[in-house]
Amino acid sequence: MQMDIVHPPMKELLTKVDSRYTLAVLAAKRARQLLDGAQVKVKVPSNKNVTRALAEVVEDKIGYERTKLGIK
């Protein structure tokens, strides 16, 4: 599967989170972790961390927990 700005589709991504804001925060936090050296949990033909993070979201390899202080 090709991963780019269109794939995975936004419709599919939004079924994994409660809002676009949550998706943006989750992807940004995970992309930062990948930049800092965290291991990629899915195999994608891209070297872009945001694309890798979105692939992890759509494949249920990462999730989030909503707290009073924000998203963890």
Buried (B, 14 or more C-beta within 10 A) or exposed (E): EEBEEEBBEEEEBEEBBEEEEBBEBBBEBBBEBBEEEBEBBBEBEBEBBBBBBBBBBBBEBBEBEEEEEEBE
